[in-house]
Amino acid sequence: MKLDFELTTPRLILRPFKTADLQAFLEAVNQSNQYLQPWLEWCDNNFDQQQAYEWINASRLSWQHDYSYELAIFDRLNDDFIGTVSLSAITPLFNSANLGYWIKYNYHRQGIATEANIAIIQFAFQMLGLTRLEIITHTDNYASQKTALACNAIFECEARNRIFYQNKPMNGYVYSLVPQDLY
């Protein structure tokens, strides 16, 4: 898919990463580190400019080759980088993907993750023709669970060893969305 793609919502612009996003991305990760670190293994105190650069390049390549679709989220009013939302682990055999998201800490509790998720969920079902999305959360990541439910995702189960974090398996909650959940 082309990298000039863009989704808009009343408050947000979502688009593939650009190299120019490097500094804003790095600053957002570093500012939100303590909130992201418990859930995102890559987000540690040593996340640096080189890692951010590699992340952006990998994201762009994955987008171009239809391996995954990660969108940078920006505030429509001030162009502030807010976070990311992504479709990953796309599995053609099951016509499904995983939905992931994180939001910069100073944008928490404003419905931003829900708004961004709804946009990419519509993209997944309407443009990609997927028929199932899964949101996998840590069992104690209450904010992410609340966001999943706000997007009309259905809690399915606690899956054993569903998350591999810091070299050890742990249980995860599985939420799902199918096209009729939006309509």
C-alpha positions in Angstrom: 0.0 0.0 0.0 1.2 3.5 -0.7 2.8 5.6 2.0 0.7 8.7 1.2 -2.3 7.2 2.8 -4.2 9.2 5.5 -7.2 8.7 7.8 -8.9 11.6 9.5 -11.3 11.8 12.3 -12.9 14.9 14.0 -9.7 15.4 16.1 -7.0 13.3 14.5 -4.9 12.7 11.5 -3.6 9.1 11.1 -0.9 8.3 8.5 2.1 6.1 8.0 5.3 7.3 9.7 7.7 9.6 7.9 11.4 10.0 8.6 10.5 13.6 9.6 8.5 12.2 12.6 11.7 10.9 14.3 12.1 13.6 16.9 8.4 13.8 17.8 8.2 10.1 18.1 11.3 9.8 20.2 10.1 12.6 22.5 6.7 11.0 22.9 8.1 7.6 23.8 10.6 9.2 26.3 7.9 11.4 27.9 5.5 8.4 28.2 8.1 5.8 29.1 6.9 5.1 32.6 3.3 4.6 31.3 4.3 2.4 28.4 7.2 0.4 29.9 5.0 -2.1 31.8 3.2 -3.1 28.6 5.6 -2.6 25.7 8.9 -4.4 26.0 10.7 -2.2 23.4 9.9 0.9 25.5 12.7 1.0 28.0 14.8 3.8 29.5 17.4 3.2 26.8 15.1 3.9 23.8 17.2 6.2 21.7 17.3 8.0 18.4 18.8 5.0 16.5 16.0 2.7 17.8 13.4 5.3 16.8 14.9 5.6 13.4 14.9 1.8 12.9 11.3 1.6 14.2 10.2 4.2 11.7 12.0 2.5 8.8 10.6 -0.9 9.8 7.1 0.6 10.0 7.4 2.1 6.5 8.7 -1.1 5.0 6.0 -3.2 6.6 3.4 -0.7 5.3 4.8 -0.9 1.7 4.8 -4.7 1.7 1.4 -5.1 3.4 2.9 -7.0 6.4 1.4 -4.6 8.9 -0.1 -1.2 9.0 1.1 1.2 11.7 -0.2 4.7 11.7 1.2 7.7 13.5 -1.5 9.7 15.2 -1.5 13.5 15.2 -3.7 16.2 16.7 -5.5 17.8 13.9 -5.4 21.3 15.5 -1.7 21.6 16.4 -0.1 18.6 14.5 1.3 17.3 17.8 2.4 13.6 17.6 0.0 11.7 19.9 0.9 8.0 19.5 0.3 5.0 17.2 -2.3 2.5 16.2 -1.5 -0.6 14.2 -2.7 -3.7 12.6 -0.1 -6.5 12.9 0.1 -10.2 12.7 -2.1 -10.1 9.6 -3.1 -13.7 8.9 -4.6 -14.2 5.4 -5.6 -17.8 6.3 -7.9 -16.5 9.1 -8.5 -13.1 7.5 -7.6 -11.5 10.8 -5.1 -9.2 12.4 -4.1 -7.8 15.8 -4.9 -4.3 16.8 -2.4 -2.4 19.0 -2.2 1.2 20.2 -0.5 3.5 22.6 -1.1 7.2 23.3 1.3 9.8 24.7 0.6 10.3 28.4 -0.7 13.9 28.3 -3.4 12.8 25.9 -4.7 10.0 28.1 -8.3 9.9 29.2 -9.6 12.0 26.3 -10.9 9.2 24.1 -8.0 9.6 21.7 -7.2 5.9 21.6 -10.8 5.0 21.0 -11.2 7.5 18.2 -8.0 6.3 16.5 -8.9 2.7 17.0 -12.3 3.2 15.4 -10.7 4.8 12.3 -8.2 1.9 11.8 -10.9 -0.7 12.6 -13.1 0.8 9.8 -10.0 0.7 7.5 -9.4 -3.0 8.4 -13.0 -4.1 7.7 -13.9 -1.8 4.8 -10.7 -1.4 2.9 -8.7 -4.5 3.7 -11.7 -6.8 4.0 -10.6 -8.4 7.2 -13.3 -10.2 9.2 -11.7 -10.4 12.7 -9.5 -8.2 14.8 -8.0 -9.1 18.1 -6.8 -6.9 20.9 -4.5 -8.6 23.4 -3.9 -6.9 26.7 -1.9 -7.7 29.8 -4.3 -8.9 32.5 -3.6 -5.8 34.6 -3.6 -3.2 31.8 -6.9 -1.7 32.7 -6.6 1.4 30.5 -6.1 -0.8 27.4 -9.0 -3.1 28.4 -11.3 -0.1 28.9 -10.3 1.2 25.4 -11.0 -2.2 23.9 -14.5 -2.2 25.3 -15.1 1.4 24.3 -14.4 0.3 20.7 -17.2 -2.4 21.0 -14.6 -5.2 21.3 -16.0 -8.3 23.0 -14.0 -9.9 25.8 -13.5 -13.5 24.8 -11.1 -15.1 27.3 -8.0 -15.1 29.4 -5.5 -16.9 27.1 -2.7 -18.8 28.7 0.8 -17.8 27.6 -0.7 -15.4 25.1 1.9 -12.6 25.7 5.7 -13.1 25.7 7.2 -10.3 27.7 10.8 -10.0 29.0 11.6 -13.6 27.9 8.7 -15.2 29.7 5.2 -16.2 28.7 2.2 -14.7 30.6 -1.5 -14.8 30.3 -3.3 -12.1 28.3 -6.9 -11.1 27.8 -8.3 -11.5 24.3 -10.9 -9.1 22.9 -12.3 -9.4 19.4 -14.0 -7.3 16.9 -15.9 -8.4 13.8 -17.5 -6.1 11.2 -21.0 -6.2 12.7 -19.6 -4.9 16.0 -19.3 -1.4 14.4 -22.7 -1.2 12.8 
